[in-house]
Amino acid sequence: ADAAATLEGYLRLRHVRVAPRGRQGSMVDSLLDETGRSRQIGVSVPSFLVAPFLVANTDLVATLPARLAQELSAWLPLRLFPPPLE
């Protein structure tokens, strides 16, 4: 997770993209598009509730609502850190 401390490191990681109803983009992708950057998508899932379970059992990362991540970290082996995005 140390790699995620910088935007460049964050972009090199493989991400779980939450794409409800099969949409292609996300809020994170829209923010990155504005700066001409993109992230590596390892897998897309339809729900924020699925992403933490994938992250807990793989080398993938997910950008989630803070409250959800904090709640689920009590049940899953998650390492939380703030994303290098505003």
N, C-alpha and C positions, 0 to 999 in steps of 0.2 A: 504494500500500500504506500510505501515511501515514494514510489514512482508517481503517485497521483498528487503529490504536493505541488508540482508545477503543471502548467497547462500542457507542455510538451510531453511530459511523462504520462499524464492522464490520457492524452490522445493515443499513446502507444499501447495502452492496455486494451484488452478485448472486452467489449461491453455487452450487457444485456439491454436491449432497447425495448421499452414498453410501448407497444403500438396497438392501442385499443381498436378493435374492429378491423385489423389488418392495415391501418394507415401506415404510410411509409415513414413519416417523420415524427419528431417529438419536440418538446420544448427545448431540450438540450441541443438537438440537431439544428433547430432554428437559430438558437443563439450562436452556435458554431458557424453556421452558414453566413451569418452577418459578418464574421471575421475572416471568411474564406477558408475555414478549416473544417475538418470532419474527423469523426472517431471511427475506430474499427469495431464493427458490429459482429459479435460472435453468434448471437441468437436474438430473435425478436419474440416477445411473448405478449399476450393480450391483456395482461393485468399486472398492476404493481404488486399484487399479493403473490404472484408466481416468482418474480425476480429474486427475492431474497433466498428462496430455497435453491435456486440454481447457483447463486453466488456462494452459498454455504458449502456446496459440494464440488466446486470447480475453481478454476483460476480466473473466472470472469468477474467483472465489477458491474455495479449498477448504480445509477444516480436516482435516488428515491426521495420522497418527502421525508424530512428529518423525523417527524413524529412517528411515522410508520417504521422507519429503520430503527429508531430507539426502542420501540415496543418489541419488535421482532428479535432484536439483539439479545433480549432476555431469554429467548428460546432457541436461537440458532447461533452457531459460531461465526458471527459477523464482526469484522473490524470496521468501525465507522470513522470517517474523516470528511471534512468539508470539501466539496468539489472546488477546483480552481476556476470557477465561473462566477460571474455576478448575476 
